Amino acid sequence: MSTALERLGGVYLLPVLLAALAFVAIGSASTWTTLTVAGLAMGMMIFLMASGLSLIFGLMDVLNFGHSAFVSFGAFVAASVLAALSSWVSGGSALLNIVALLAAIGAATAFGAAGGWFFERVIVKPVYRDHLRQILITMGALIVAEQLILAVWGGAPIAVPRPAVLTGSIVIGDVPIEIYRIFAFLLGLAVYVAMYMILNNTRVGLLIRAGVENREMVEALGFRIDRLFIAVFMAGSALAAMGGAMWAGYQGLITPAIGPEMMILVFIVVIIGGLGSIQGSLLGAILVGLVANYVAFLAPKLSLASNMLLMMAILLWRPWGLKPAVRG
């Protein structure tokens, strides 16, 4: 099976095969389309959270268990901005709706980048090359971040309004598709294309990819890879905050547990996608999103375990992940 799949297009066909099997199992074209769109949108939002963490693992060899703090902060910062611009969010002007949305996403992303700089300089830098201390100190930082969220926003659930321009659905045939899900998918795709272009068509991208594959060689050639560390960490944290902002709008109601809850899926994506690989993160996120929605419909009792089973199956087939940039 593995050889045949490689001949047909390799791991890139996995989402297509999964969708085809789900179509047969579901039997209803409209239901299958709704679940597929929901899975793709969910996958793209998880990709935003996971892609930066994958690069941080691959390039910096840092086990950052505090990554979910940036997801949480992104969600709450975006919710606060939308609440402050409530008249623009709910108004009839599409332009003001879009400005409010961009302001919320931009504020969350900027906060994530600034927080990532502080996190790397103060917390992570002293424990490079020491995985045990990395785990302990980043988990400690996560606890502190969660307490900060409780102190600033409280523990009660907070409603996150969607801009009016993203509410409602588009009906194609007899299939209603939520506008927000379309937007989430397109934003995730745009971020992936931008990251792909940067990593494959710029000098900085070349150094990042070389650093992921062989950090010692890049340093031996005279490049200051430590400067890339902070840039990658800031970018990864900013993407996590952006993903948190998008997930907040998707859920409509957030609590301080939003980051830790999403972190399980993020780590699954990073593991099955392969360390340091943006393509692997995208593939893993799409598979996770599709599996979560298909299984929740077909076998609700298995929904919580579905992505763990997916991870086990993929690692038995490809122990290093779908598209790893580094092995071991």
Secondary structure, DSSP 8 states (H G I E B T S, - for coil): -HHHHHHHTGGGGHHHHHHHHHHHHH--HHHHHHHHHHHHHHHHHHHHHHHHHHHIIIII----TTHHHHHHHHHHHHHHHHHHTHHHHHSS-HHHHHHHHHHHHHHHHHHHHHHHHHIIIIIIGGGTT-HHHHHHHHHHHHHHHHHHHHHHH-SS-EE----GGG-SEEEETTEEEEHHHHHHHHHHHHHHHHHHHHHHHSHHHHHHHHHHH-HHHHHHTT--HHHHHHHHHHHHHHHHHHHHHHHHHHHSEE-TTHHHHHHHHHHHHHHHH-TT-HHHHHHHHHHHHHHHHHHHHH-GGGHHHHHHHHHHHHHHH-TT-SS-S---
